[in-house]
């Protein structure tokens, strides 16, 4: 109890059993946040390595674009950049202390850093490999493509989110399909061989015709002349996130819309498998939707969900355990999502 009482005194920490008043804590000066000098690496040669011998370097936090589905744009606001000088000093210190071969740049929108190009150029000058997460579509240009070529980057990752310009603009990404095609063509004409795409389905106001627009956009990109399996496509269900403008847009996870959601995946699978340049892994659609539905519950859950989670893990943390816990607690996920859609706000603190 003493630990809980002391924790409740820390700005930004909420203790449910004490229902203490809280004020959001924000690290305003990101330069003051020290990057750990020692980071975990996998030295087992028999295990698949995700980050290899990478140094993870956060260069900014939050995002200036505020796409309506993105929790980082709102929950992690305001947008803050680590200074170029601070980044260089960190890298210089790490070179002296740790034998790492590559640097992964971390941030919700790393390409929005005003010195992004210079950071990449500096890392190349030090003989370090650069690992880049997705890059904002607006920031892909000849200058960036050329520095990526120098860094021997084989894949650029972009996130159009949808093939529909109307839905994309509504999300907050005001990029036309023609612009996306132009960007893809520039990448094709470079030494960078692959493009990785992230798309969402089940977006608010999405119609079946928007799914066909996604297929059409990918066909047009493929027709630019990409080789087999060089367009790597990831399609995931949209999961509403708490504290975003889309937090109550839960309609596609309601029972009455389940079949519609599943049909959209089937349409995509049937059409995209026919395009040789596209590499996409379609898993069990039913499982994909169930996983996304559970993620939505975690995102939008109230105090009752914490009890459900504890029991869920106790019984094995699988869908069988989830069914058992729901039955034991007489908890109906569909009723809960309907309540969210009707305006229920689980965390008015």
Secondary structure, DSSP 8 states (H G I E B T S, - for coil): -HHHHHHHTSTT---TTTT----------GGGS---SS------TTS--SS-SEEEEE-EES-SS--TT-HHHHHT-S-EE--HHHHHHHHHHHHHH----EEEEESTTGGGSTTHHHHHHHHHHTT-EEEE----GGG--HHHHHHHHHTT--EEEEEEE-S-HHHHHHHT----HHHHHHHHHHHHTSS--EEEEEEEES-TT--HHHHHHHHHHHHHHHTTT--TT-EEEEEEE----TTSTTTT--GGGSGGGHHHHHHHHHHHHHHHTT-TTEE-----HHHHHHHHHHHHHHHH--HHHHHHHHHHHHTTSSHHHHHHHHHHHT--HHHHHHHHHTT--S---
